[in-house]
């Protein structure tokens, strides 16, 4: 594996960008953008070998994609009661689309992507409580879409129309530690993508150097609806709770942004 200084790595990115379109080195691999760049740099996975410096990562993404980036997985508190499968799924779940086919007839689902800028169609929202240093999930039956009228009647029978009690939450300290561990200093590389004759090609045309995770920026993006919380549970299996980010907002999570190539 090659070792780099930050200065040498920047020169490598500039050299790769000048090459123009480069064929996917990992055919049939959904992670081809990152894998191809790793091959060009001669590194393993996404960790950058920069000795005598803080930990650095390589993050790659398609340019102008609407896809969300998963930042990390973490379950809400109070964890002792296994909130997602034992409270949200049981009290606020609905019949799984494949109940009676792929799954049992009584298979339930709770799949919701929730953010802080507006209520979801089932009446859930993310709230940042800075006074008590918590990120909470809140429910308001008045904000449920009319298309979910039948489901809302079931919720009333099971648990009533009140606020979630207790409310699922993440403490600021736990979130800051989790995010700070995952969101290391990074070189954020975006690539244009094209296909010709069944082959995929990348042009690594935008590179930023992002330094020092900024938790206040993280909270701001939660409030603005740019970080979303994704629940994905069904009867007997919780796929995990994810914090996911809109691509264009990635630099807002760091104290310092340096444009390398634009």
Protein Blocks (a to p, Z undefined) as FASTA:
>chain_A
ZZddfklmmmmmmmmmmnopaddfbghiaklmmmmmmmmnopahjbdcdehiacdddddd
dehiabdcdfbdcddddfklommlmmmmmmmgccdfkgoilmcfklccddddddfkbccf
kopacdddfknopacddddfklpcfklmmmmmmmmmmnojadcdddddddfklmmmmmmm
mmgcddddddddddeehiacdddfbccddehiafklmmmmmmnopaccdddddehiaebj
addddfklmmmmpfbdcdfbZZ
